[in-house]
Structures are given as structure tokens and as C-alpha cells.
Amino acid sequence: MEERENPGLRAKLAALFQKKWFTALLLLAGALGVGLLTLCFSVTANRALMLQSYLKRPLLMTLNLLPPVLLCFFLWFLTNRAVIAYGITGAGVFGLALANWFKLQFRNDPLMFEDLLLAKEAGNMLGRYSLFMTPMLAAALACIVGWGVVIFFCGRGRFRPVFFKNLQASFRAGWLRFALAAVLLAAVFPLSKVYGDNRVYSTHTANFDHANRWSATDVYTSKGFVYPFLYSVKSAFETPPEGYHKEAAQALLAKYEDREIPKEKRVDMVSVMLEAYNDLSKFEEIPFVQDLYASYHALEAESFTGNLVTSVFAAGTVKTERSFLTGYETLSSFRRATNSYPWYFKSQGYAATGSHPCYNWFYNRVNINPNLGLDDYLFFEEHYGELAGGNIARDKILFPEMFRLHQEAVEASQAPYFSFSVTYQGHGPYNTGVNDWGQDFIQPGKYSQETENIVNNYLGSVKSTSEELAAFVDSYRELDRPVVIVVFGDHNPWMGDGNSAYQEMGIDLGQDHKEGFLNYYSTRYLIWANDAAKKILGNDFAGEGPDISPCFLMNQVFQLCGWDGPAYMQYTDELMADLPVIQPNGTCVTAEGSYLPEPEGETAERILEFQQVEYYMRHAFLYGQ
């Protein structure tokens, strides 16, 4: 009797372990621990510094730690078993964090929600890499498992038991935990707005203490793992265009048949996108004092040229780039293999590759370019950094190296060659405080010193690029191997905050009328062929071409070469004949030259149909890997 009235320590602990509040504390500690461990594995470098940066930002910490806590308690209320709730939370949340960590290790590419939908791609990736264990990873796993053991023995608190023989009684007995589970589930909806809010993500949780704001991977890891992973949900599901039906899009393309490039007409194609390059000599408002475009104009005189009407200004390089490579005006994430012209070239026996002298993480090219069919792409990290002494290679290094790589590929294999390269020289912003070139390209004293410096520094880069481009083309003139070269600018240059230099020079950039629209968005394209290619293709590659969008530039090249191309290109050939300029928002310019900011009627229907076919092509990969 005395023993019952004075229970021993074991009995007291047993009673404590049965308390729901004590079990709740154990679960809270465990869920927070899992959340903290995900932060430890959110980065692959500077872990201690990054953890400190997280800890300094309460909102960022809350957004990372709250989901595992809510999940753990929701599962507890649902199952009435603390160890099951913690086990699923630990395995699920930390498992995803580990997948993210290994993906960063192998590809410097974070785990996005969309990746969970790409089972085939994930399997292919795992087949190429070997997972490994580190002391810190072993310790983290031991902590999670160890705390699970603690909860198994000590977290015995349960809500009233449920008797499944009587469903009505079961519901009455479990009403509290079901109600609590429902409350947590209901909280998902308002929280989803916070987790998907662009301002919260870009501004309120900004963390660039030890991260590069221009690297998409760094931006992701600067916010931990759980929070940016949940933020990525919003971009995982692309909304189809209005009225989209897969069968209808297939039927439109079924009218055409993929055509092979005739073997006797397979010439090499070298395409180069020039950073912020445009021929500003077209603006009479600019008082040039040098003919700095002389070498470029000489090339134009022996090429097929025209205006490329992009959809970006002063930035957005990748938009023009990927529109050219795919033929799509509306783009997607490209996190899976996607139909593109490099894939078509490879199906015709071509090698498809290229170069960019800047960092491989820029626009995530290192991971996306292979999905567009570009193999063995060379960047700063593995090639150009060494050539340029640790700097980003300028055009005087890049152009000769592109030619050398082409000749090396030809010697190694007689396969026809396609390359797409992107320059970096000319990237803004330009120095506003001093003229880096030490010479004037525009009349001095006419504008403010800041505008003079901006314009002179840009034009000095343009002159250098033009001369290197001319020398690059000269390398191909006498080759017996037929080569076609495609050159275009990605967008107009930055010219001061708020376009201050453009305004001071009096250049019309108003987009409510055609002239301003074209001034704002147009660069130039140039298609050149050496004599060997002209002979094989039966075309002199000369003359002035139409104004076209980047998504139609490859169409223009194929037409000059006399190639029909894939079914999708044949479909867009007909569209280009009527609407050669189309913007993502629907703004267009007709073949007759009419500028339609808001097209209506048949034109609007034609553009919508194009968007539906694009959507189908982006989601129905046609080329075996």
C-alpha cells in the first residue's frame, strides 16, 4: 500500500511519458532539430558562415522550421502515434534535404519541386553518380534516429484511443485530434500565400552575406532548403494556354512531316550571340566621331542581315538565347529534356556544343544546356578561366578559341558540326566615372560626363567585338569545309539608370508606337556563308531580311540553306510568313508592317494557336536520349 502511495522513479517517469504535453515537447524538439539539420545541409561550402546568416534572419528561420513542426504535429494528430509522426517527418524532410545536398554536390543545382515530377530524369542522374557518406552526415542521421528512439520509449502520450469496431464511437473518441489536424490543414492555405509570395522571397528574406545575387543556385541556398523548396512549387506546374488540347496540337503538327537535312547539303553551322551588341549607327541622334562599325558593316555587306526584334531590354540574355535554340517565344524552366533545334541537329548526325566564357551557373546553363541538346559545353570554370588568367575571357580570346575548338572537333570526327556560343564582353553596366578606352567615339562635350562615359565605354567594347568578329569570319573564308555563321545581339545595352543616356541623346524608346517599339527591342542578325557553303547550298547569302523574332531566326537560316527541317519548323514557317514578330504578351508586327500592341480577331486566334503548339512541343519530348 505504501509503495502505491509513493511510487518510485520508474512509475513517475512512466506517468510522465504518458502525458500528451510531454510528448508534444519531444515532437517539437525533434521537428525543430530536423529543420535545423536541413539548414546544415543546405549548402556545400561556407557552411558555418551560411548558418550564421540564417540565424540572423528570424523570418528566414521561421519559414524553414515551421513546415517540419506543422507536419510532425499534423501526423501525430492523424495517427495518434508520436513515433510514426516523427519518423515520417524526419525521413521525408531530411530525405529531401539530402537529395538537395547531393544534387548541389554533383551538379550545383538545387532540388526544385518540379524535380519530384521527373522520375526518369532523376533515375538517369542517380545512375551517373555515386552517393557517399561524410562524418557530418553520419552524425546527422544518428541524431535523427537517436531522437526517434527517445520518442519511441518516452513519447507515449496519446489522445483517447480509437475503437475501430464502432466508427461512430471512434469519431467521438478522436474528435479532438481530428479537430486539431483539421486546424493545421486549414492553416496550409494562408501559409501557402506567404510561402509563394514574390516580395517575401526576393526582399524580406534576402540574404546575400555570402551568396551571389546573380546565381540562381546561390539565391536558393541563401534561404536554406525547406523554404525555397516550397517556394518552387509555384513554378512546377506550367499553366496551359487557354483552350489547350493535346490532341488538337498534335493534329496541327501532323499536317507536316519531319524532313532530314540532305547529306549533300549538311554544312557546319556556327552560331554566336553577342552580349548587348547592337548597331547604334542607325540612330542619327548620336554624334559619332569614329566609324567604329566599319568592320561589322563590311560583314553585313556580304551577308544576309536584318533586325532581330527581341522581347527584352538591357537584360534577359537567356530569353533571346533559348528562343533561338528552341523556336519558342514562350519559355519554360527547361529542367527536363525539351525539344529544340540542337536535338534536331543531333538527330541528323551533327555534333552540338558551344562555349560561354562566364560562369556555368549563370542562368543555370550548366544544367539546362544539356536538356536543350548541347553537349560538352565549355565555361569559365573548366576552360576559359585558365585561358584568361583567372578572368572572364574577352572576345580576343573567345573567338580564336571557338575556331580552334571547331577545327579540333572536325579533326576528331568528320560529323557535321553545330555550335552555339554566347559572348560576355560588352555586358553592362558600363563605367560612369571614367572613359576606360581613353578615346572618344562620340562628340565630346555634347552630353553630361556620365552619359559620355557610358556611351564611350559601350562603343569601345562594340568596336573591339566587331574587329574580333571580322577576324573570326576571315578564318573560315578559305576553308574547303562548308560553314554557315549566324551572329546576333541578345538585347540593347544598358545606358544608365532609367535609360538616362538614351533620353539625353534623344532616342525614342516609346512602346506605344512602332518606331519606339523597334528602337527598344531590335538588335541585328547576320547570316554569313563561306564559298564552300554557298556552292553546296546554291545560295549567295546576301541581302536584307525581314524583321523577325528570335524564335524565327533558325527558320530564316534553314530557308537560306534550303532545308525544310522538323515538322514544328514547317508549322512556324507559315506563321512567320504572316506574323514575323511575336512577343510573349501577344504584341506583334505583321508581314505588311502593321504594329499590333493588342491583336484581335483572327490574328489573336493565330497567336493563341501558336502558344498551344509551343506548349505541346515543350512537354512532348520527341528525341530519344
Steps between C-alpha positions, in 0.01 A plus 500: 500500500783738591673415173187602308469831685869584442571376152863464405691684232406248235132548565538879495681486168244261359227743596696791351552313175124455474440875517400655170674828582828318558465307175421828326826649635696202371340532158560875493866452585533225241332696222707810575810282501414358159444854372835615635675203342349589162663841537834334571469312171363790295843592365816320396747778588535767771260302719582681825473844343174416329353363824589825672328693221185289546499554876516877453171493310205397721250495212724273295545266796126491563420420138746209506409356841123540499417238231667201673333600828156527342547177308612312810203613710254445217619141468484453877141621511416283202668175611499541879855358496784740576775274369322456167450875468863574576628216282311617193602861561865416551522264205299722268640843579860402559485257208409787269773714656752225427379472141553875470847475657615222268356682200699808599811286540466334162348773282494824703126494439251511788202270537184658364150367553481442124785250533272270699283472191792390282551141611677395180745790512569433868576136424736598221682740730537246781643254252785740422606579857600311812359608835746532786508532877671773702555520877255789525236311304548193716465715813182661366343164420598372843335801664176450310487126569606550861227751567255262338603238757444754778151575371425129463568437869413836652236652272210277600238770536191432296156642453204286600530165324299429191294181482456405138215258573265794542570780254261744667659442837840521341423841358370628835806368678745654256322828437765712667797379303301500177397857573861598567611329180231690311619829648856432384377396158294817472811704587665374182293731281596837654857379551526400134449863406792600722725224368415588140522877539758653265568800721562285806738283299692773319500778759400402852722190508787638290828355626807591298753501783684209340302441180512634146172670416550419129524126558163323513659223704648745750168682535332167577758381754515843663149430627563153644323201352143449620389854419643532146388144421141588593528828308594299190158327503347798322728457198463122477171502317485695177151619416392398148382774264130570485311228316797265482436140395790266443322318218428826316865607518610159377258525210641837396853360490387179331443701183877516464773238490847524649749543218860392512782728394622357168844349551641697209380823665624442854719799575645599836310769685674730747264732688613779731286724718676827580443650843311833482619553143309731271575729209428840650619678185137477385418779745567835336473661842838357609794722390763238414858619445630156394376240254523233767255270321707488179604136537146395593345687209750333265376163627138603455573596140586136422231340719127458535400744774200643677353626824449255785207623708561356846266515798759624751690823560840550669471157665334164452770347280367150555160587354645579157745211531246229570244636255760460225593150612144373536281704269271583794392851586356384833763323708490255791747391767674244272577278798427196285606402148307732269458503124743744341698558183823360648310176561389506137857557381616205710229284345659588165843381609637837609713568803333774708707702745614853585678740733440779746796664674305591813391283794309181439240584765388811312139427398579143611641429154711216636185298569258638243719497189518116499120494521498706181734257327831687540780263603838567662431871535807695613490772766733707713544230763633217285654686207494875444608610847838339448536648152428848635722479808211466741292772336193476279631462147448794271427462132866505399532167683152360441476531121834338413425224750159433347669457162765271649238285673309469175807382311590262781152347487522461123834323526367265766183418308375569152147549635337831406528761773252733669610741770330774695718735702426807711749782551540697823697805390267798485298399805374803688493706703777715358733726693337837562802666660774468240552420132672161521603504133680833515344623176176662392253323274237773523535877490642616836330771699154442353361298791554466872828339603317194630321445170823555305678239709217247473471534122875508433561195716224308326611602151863418574391147584287484184793607281720232655231234455443603138868465418530162673185380324640605161825312569300197611302497175822546301626173650225316311526668161743266330398179672396214275252392767163675451405723793206731571541757778202654682562810714249705697470729800301392803359840598572870500763624747440651841552875470467643847237460768158582364648494147657837577752494213235405245285786623785749491587399143135537397442139394132409484424190710124547531321171458161644412607535136695287255818708473553516874411132538761397242760737646443346841510133405696469173856381455653360180546153358756395239519171307827443314626204297843422362543419132494125565159529669361733233596250232341202676183685601457698178443831678712814519379587853464870423232762539278658763263266679176568686462616858454178699473374856782282638269198488496534120871560442576130451214487248673771301830312511338176383324678214831642377656155525211342311410270790139421593580398857273333756121516491491772765725724290280448195199603709677814621621579146139566405444705814815707439384580148201685649619604848881524498512681836314360801555591865409278798220741591350471151628829359595443138605654170342362185680420176347818356660701780196569716582539870234333716556554875174317575409277206138399456288264296672257267847629592441440871366152424809423291730603783302295751527197272878556483518510879306174519736328256799639691361361822457157345857504364642600838332204668521219244866415454549344157868406499639190670792562734 
